[in-house]
């Protein structure tokens, strides 16, 4: 008999961002830290990874050609709250050039909220979990959160004002004021 576990798994273990970095280095598993509580994450499936990779490519191509800042891949931890600590990793994140210090970003978790975050919904992500994660990113100061839904081939763009816009395949996903001149048809995110 197979036991089905609802993920992400709350371990109940409490720690700081500094201890999380050491902990992850020791055992190689993927975790996030939410309000000081260790949350075990599962590796992304292949469809999830392909879609996140495609979105990263589209954003990075635009950002680096125009020297707009930096685009970060999945697994990049951002410390978005302190005492208790919260370290989240988006599937794709963007930080504007003017917010990156001259010496560059730190080697560990960066205590900054990205300007833009994209999350690709996985089959095991509940609506409650995704909404909580979006709210957390926005409270931390993220200016826009894109949630990509592979099953419906759609994107919901969330703003700090509470406004959420659903974009379908024929709609254009726009960087608006965060990524000037960026735009792509939503269907481009799902191209193989």
Backbone torsions as a table, in degrees:
resi	resn	phi	psi	omega
1	UNK	NA	135.0	-180.0
2	UNK	-94.5	132.3	176.4
3	UNK	-93.8	126.7	178.4
4	UNK	-93.9	127.1	179.4
5	UNK	-111.2	128.1	176.9
6	UNK	-76.6	126.8	-177.3
7	UNK	-113.9	155.7	0.9
8	UNK	-69.5	156.4	-176.9
9	UNK	-97.9	122.8	175.6
10	UNK	-81.9	120.2	-176.0
11	UNK	-84.6	-20.5	-176.8
12	UNK	82.4	-11.7	-179.7
13	UNK	-76.5	134.6	180.0
14	UNK	-102.1	141.5	176.4
15	UNK	-164.1	177.0	178.5
16	UNK	-103.0	169.0	177.4
17	UNK	-61.6	-39.0	-179.9
18	UNK	-63.1	-42.4	178.3
19	UNK	-69.5	-33.2	178.6
20	UNK	-60.1	-44.3	-179.8
21	UNK	-59.3	-44.3	178.7
22	UNK	-67.3	-40.5	-178.8
23	UNK	-63.1	-46.0	-179.9
24	UNK	-64.9	-38.1	179.6
25	UNK	-63.8	-31.1	-177.4
26	UNK	-74.6	-44.4	-170.5
27	UNK	-111.8	-5.9	174.0
28	UNK	72.8	2.5	178.1
29	UNK	-85.4	165.1	-177.1
30	UNK	-101.4	127.5	-179.5
31	UNK	-136.8	157.5	164.7
32	UNK	-123.9	163.9	179.4
33	UNK	-121.2	122.3	-177.5
34	UNK	-125.7	112.9	-178.5
35	UNK	57.4	35.8	179.9
36	UNK	82.7	-4.9	-179.4
37	UNK	-99.5	133.3	-179.7
38	UNK	-74.7	127.3	-180.0
39	UNK	-119.8	119.2	178.9
40	UNK	-82.7	132.1	-179.1
41	UNK	-110.0	154.7	176.3
42	UNK	-96.8	152.9	175.1
43	UNK	-62.0	147.0	178.9
44	UNK	-68.9	148.9	174.5
45	UNK	-76.3	172.3	-175.1
46	UNK	-65.3	-42.0	179.3
47	UNK	-62.9	-45.0	177.8
48	UNK	-56.2	-49.2	-178.7
49	UNK	-62.7	-40.1	178.6
50	UNK	-64.0	-44.8	-178.3
51	UNK	-67.1	-44.3	177.8
52	UNK	-61.9	-40.6	178.6
53	UNK	-64.7	-40.4	179.1
54	UNK	-64.8	-44.7	178.9
55	UNK	-64.4	-41.1	176.6
56	UNK	-58.4	-45.7	179.5
57	UNK	-59.0	-49.3	-178.2
58	UNK	-60.3	-44.0	179.7
59	UNK	-69.4	-46.0	-176.8
60	UNK	-62.7	-41.0	179.0
61	UNK	-58.7	-45.3	180.0
62	UNK	-66.9	-48.1	-175.4
63	UNK	-64.3	-47.6	-174.4
64	UNK	-74.9	-30.0	175.9
65	UNK	-66.8	-26.0	-176.5
66	UNK	-110.5	3.3	-179.4
67	UNK	52.9	49.5	-176.9
68	UNK	-88.3	-15.9	-177.3
69	UNK	152.5	-139.6	-177.7
70	UNK	-136.1	144.3	177.0
71	UNK	-112.5	132.7	-175.7
72	UNK	-113.8	138.9	-178.4
73	UNK	-82.9	169.5	176.1
74	UNK	-52.8	152.3	-179.6
75	UNK	84.3	-5.1	177.9
76	UNK	-79.9	116.2	-177.4
77	UNK	-86.7	132.7	174.0
78	UNK	-117.3	127.8	177.7
79	UNK	-85.6	108.0	-173.3
80	UNK	-106.8	1.6	174.4
81	UNK	-155.4	154.2	-179.0
82	UNK	-128.4	143.6	169.2
83	UNK	51.4	67.7	7.3
84	UNK	-82.0	152.2	-175.6
85	UNK	-79.1	146.1	171.1
86	UNK	-130.3	124.9	175.8
87	UNK	-122.6	117.3	179.9
88	UNK	-116.5	152.7	176.3
89	UNK	-128.2	116.9	177.9
90	UNK	-85.7	164.4	175.0
91	UNK	-69.1	-35.4	174.7
92	UNK	-146.4	139.3	176.9
93	UNK	-138.8	148.9	178.2
94	UNK	-128.1	135.3	173.2
95	UNK	-124.0	128.0	-178.4
96	UNK	-65.4	145.2	-177.1
97	UNK	-51.5	-43.2	-176.6
98	UNK	-66.8	-14.3	178.5
99	UNK	-95.4	-7.8	-179.9
100	UNK	-90.1	121.6	-178.3
101	UNK	-64.1	155.3	-178.7
102	UNK	-54.2	-33.5	179.9
103	UNK	-80.5	-3.3	179.3
104	UNK	92.9	-179.6	-179.4
105	UNK	-78.3	159.6	179.5
106	UNK	-70.8	163.5	179.5
107	UNK	-74.1	-35.3	-178.4
108	UNK	-86.3	-151.3	177.6
109	UNK	-71.4	130.4	-178.5
110	UNK	-85.9	126.2	179.8
111	UNK	-84.4	71.4	-178.4
112	UNK	-152.7	148.4	172.6
113	UNK	-92.8	126.6	176.5
114	UNK	-59.5	161.6	176.1
115	UNK	-75.0	-37.0	-178.3
116	UNK	-136.9	138.6	177.3
117	UNK	-130.7	138.9	173.0
118	UNK	-122.1	131.8	176.8
119	UNK	-120.5	131.6	175.0
120	UNK	-98.2	121.9	-179.5
121	UNK	-67.2	134.0	176.7
122	UNK	-103.0	158.6	-179.5
123	UNK	-56.4	-29.7	-178.0
124	UNK	-88.6	-3.5	179.6
125	UNK	-79.1	122.0	175.6
126	UNK	-80.7	158.9	177.3
127	UNK	-60.4	-38.3	179.2
128	UNK	-63.0	-44.6	179.1
129	UNK	-62.2	-46.0	-179.6
130	UNK	-64.0	-42.9	179.4
131	UNK	-63.0	-40.4	179.2
132	UNK	-64.2	-41.1	-179.6
133	UNK	-67.3	-42.0	176.7
134	UNK	-60.0	-48.0	-179.4
135	UNK	-60.4	-39.8	179.7
136	UNK	-64.0	-46.2	177.3
137	UNK	-59.2	-45.8	-177.6
138	UNK	-66.1	-41.0	176.9
139	UNK	-61.4	-32.8	-178.8
140	UNK	-73.5	-16.4	178.4
141	UNK	117.7	4.2	175.5
142	UNK	-63.8	135.4	-175.1
143	UNK	-83.3	-23.3	176.6
144	UNK	-158.3	139.8	175.8
145	UNK	-123.2	124.0	175.1
146	UNK	-101.1	125.3	173.0
147	UNK	-109.0	119.8	-177.4
148	UNK	-97.3	127.3	-178.6
149	UNK	-111.7	99.9	-178.3
150	UNK	-59.8	-38.2	-176.4
151	UNK	-64.5	-35.0	-179.8
152	UNK	-103.7	-0.2	-179.3
153	UNK	49.6	53.7	-177.8
154	UNK	-138.4	166.6	176.9
155	UNK	-133.8	136.7	172.1
156	UNK	-110.9	122.0	179.7
157	UNK	-97.2	118.1	-178.0
158	UNK	-104.9	138.8	178.3
159	UNK	-120.7	158.2	179.7
160	UNK	-58.4	-26.1	179.8
161	UNK	-67.6	-13.1	-176.0
162	UNK	100.4	-10.7	177.7
163	UNK	-67.1	135.2	176.4
164	UNK	-133.9	127.1	-177.9
165	UNK	-116.1	127.0	177.8
166	UNK	-92.7	127.1	179.9
167	UNK	-115.0	130.7	179.1
168	UNK	-99.3	177.1	-172.6
169	UNK	-50.4	-40.1	-177.3
170	UNK	-85.1	-5.3	178.9
171	UNK	-81.7	162.4	179.2
172	UNK	-102.0	127.0	173.6
173	UNK	-85.9	119.3	-173.3
174	UNK	-114.4	144.3	175.5
175	UNK	-81.9	-9.4	-180.0
176	UNK	43.2	-129.9	-176.4
177	UNK	-78.1	-13.9	-178.1
178	UNK	-82.3	-44.6	178.2
179	UNK	-125.8	83.7	-177.5
180	UNK	-52.8	136.3	176.4
181	UNK	69.6	4.0	176.0
182	UNK	-82.5	133.7	174.0
183	UNK	-165.1	140.2	174.7
184	UNK	-151.2	150.5	174.8
185	UNK	-65.4	138.7	-179.7
186	UNK	-53.8	-36.4	-178.7
187	UNK	-59.0	-27.2	-179.5
188	UNK	-62.6	-27.2	-180.0
189	UNK	-67.5	-27.4	-173.6
190	UNK	-98.7	0.8	179.9
191	UNK	-63.3	138.5	178.6
192	UNK	-88.3	NA	NA
